[in-house]
Amino acid sequence: MPKTKAKTKVWAQQEKGFLLEAPEVSIFLACLSVVNELRRLAEGYESGEVTRIAFSRRSSVLVGELSDLVGATERFDIVWPVLEFGRFSPFFWRWFNWWNDYLQELTPRQLSLLERTARASGYVCSAHRPKEHSVRYRSAPAFALVIN
């Protein structure tokens, strides 16, 4: 596993609490945020705005953060979500794509209401979740980091 800066004890405890208690939609939104950051970083590298060394360092940190978040999806019955550092299971990607497609259909106001409801009650009722089940959803990864 790559070396990353040590986190403060307070932040580590807050993060652990978030991973153990956050509603499913909040964990998804946190995963999406890191995935989007990785996508932007890859675009910057491909366009030459980010050096190879900077890309390697920053992507390692982001993949580490994503690994922690992905590991937390076991609470939502995602089977073996982290295969190894930087490799996530098809079960995780099905869940990710399932939520991603559903939330893209919502307006920012609906999304905000959904997250507030989830935080207040600790879960999202079935009326505010994607239809069907993620088990049959596509398992394509949302990003690939390849350095040439």
C-alpha positions in Angstrom: 0.0 0.0 0.0 1.4 3.4 -0.9 2.5 5.8 1.8 0.1 8.6 2.7 0.2 11.5 5.1 -0.9 10.5 8.6 -4.3 11.7 9.6 -5.0 13.4 12.8 -6.6 11.3 15.5 -9.7 13.5 15.5 -10.2 13.2 11.8 -9.6 9.5 11.8 -12.2 9.0 14.5 -14.7 11.2 12.6 -14.0 9.3 9.4 -14.4 5.9 11.2 -17.7 7.1 12.6 -18.9 8.2 9.2 -18.0 4.9 7.6 -19.8 2.9 10.3 -22.9 5.1 10.6 -23.5 7.1 7.4 -26.6 6.2 5.3 -26.0 4.3 2.1 -26.7 7.3 -0.2 -24.1 9.3 1.8 -21.5 6.6 1.3 -22.3 6.6 -2.4 -22.0 10.4 -2.7 -18.6 10.2 -0.9 -17.5 7.5 -3.3 -18.7 9.5 -6.3 -16.8 12.5 -5.1 -13.5 10.6 -5.0 -14.2 8.9 -8.3 -14.9 12.3 -9.9 -11.6 13.6 -8.4 -9.8 10.7 -9.9 -11.4 11.3 -13.3 -10.3 15.0 -13.2 -6.8 14.0 -12.1 -6.6 11.5 -15.1 -7.8 14.2 -17.5 -5.1 16.6 -16.1 -2.5 13.9 -16.6 -3.6 13.1 -20.1 -3.7 16.8 -21.1 -0.2 17.3 -19.7 -1.3 19.7 -16.9 -0.3 17.1 -14.2 3.1 15.5 -14.1 3.5 11.8 -13.9 4.9 12.0 -10.4 2.1 14.3 -9.1 -0.4 12.0 -10.8 1.1 8.9 -9.2 1.2 10.5 -5.7 -2.3 12.1 -5.8 -4.0 9.1 -7.4 -2.5 6.8 -4.7 -3.9 8.9 -1.9 -7.3 9.1 -3.7 -7.4 5.4 -4.3 -6.6 4.8 -0.6 -9.5 7.1 0.4 -11.8 5.3 -2.1 -10.7 1.9 -0.7 -11.8 3.0 2.8 -15.2 4.1 1.4 -15.7 1.1 -0.7 -14.9 -1.2 2.2 -17.7 0.5 4.1 -20.2 -0.8 1.5 -20.1 -4.2 3.1 -22.7 -2.8 5.5 -25.1 -2.7 2.5 -24.5 -6.4 1.6 -21.9 -5.7 -1.0 -19.8 -8.8 -1.3 -16.1 -8.4 -0.9 -16.0 -4.9 -2.2 -12.2 -4.3 -2.2 -10.3 -7.1 -3.9 -6.9 -5.5 -3.4 -5.5 -1.9 -3.3 -7.1 -0.1 -6.3 -9.2 -3.1 -7.4 -12.9 -3.2 -6.5 -15.3 -6.0 -7.0 -17.9 -6.2 -9.7 -20.5 -6.2 -6.9 -19.3 -2.8 -5.8 -19.3 -1.4 -9.3 -22.9 -2.7 -9.8 -24.0 -0.9 -6.7 -22.1 2.2 -7.7 -23.6 2.3 -11.2 -27.0 1.5 -9.8 -26.9 4.5 -7.5 -25.1 6.8 -10.0 -27.7 6.3 -12.8 -30.6 6.8 -10.3 -29.2 10.0 -8.8 -28.4 11.5 -12.2 -32.2 11.5 -12.8 -32.8 13.6 -9.7 -32.7 17.4 -9.6 -30.2 19.0 -7.2 -33.1 19.8 -4.9 -34.4 16.2 -4.9 -30.9 15.0 -4.2 -30.4 17.4 -1.3 -33.8 16.3 0.2 -32.8 12.6 -0.2 -29.6 13.1 1.6 -31.1 15.1 4.4 -33.8 12.5 4.9 -31.2 9.8 4.9 -29.1 11.6 7.5 -32.1 12.3 9.7 -33.5 8.8 9.7 -30.3 6.8 9.1 -31.7 5.1 5.9 -33.5 5.8 2.7 -36.9 4.1 2.3 -37.6 2.0 -0.8 -39.6 4.8 -2.4 -36.4 6.9 -2.6 -34.0 4.2 -3.9 -33.2 2.9 -7.3 -35.6 0.4 -8.7 -35.0 -3.4 -8.7 -31.7 -4.5 -7.2 -28.0 -3.7 -8.0 -27.1 -7.4 -8.3 -28.3 -7.5 -11.9 -26.8 -4.1 -12.8 -23.8 -3.4 -15.0 -20.4 -4.0 -13.4 -18.3 -1.7 -15.6 -15.8 0.3 -13.5 -16.4 4.1 -13.4 -12.7 4.8 -14.1 -9.4 3.2 -15.0 -6.0 4.7 -14.0 -3.3 3.7 -16.5 0.0 5.5 -16.7 1.7 5.1 -20.1 
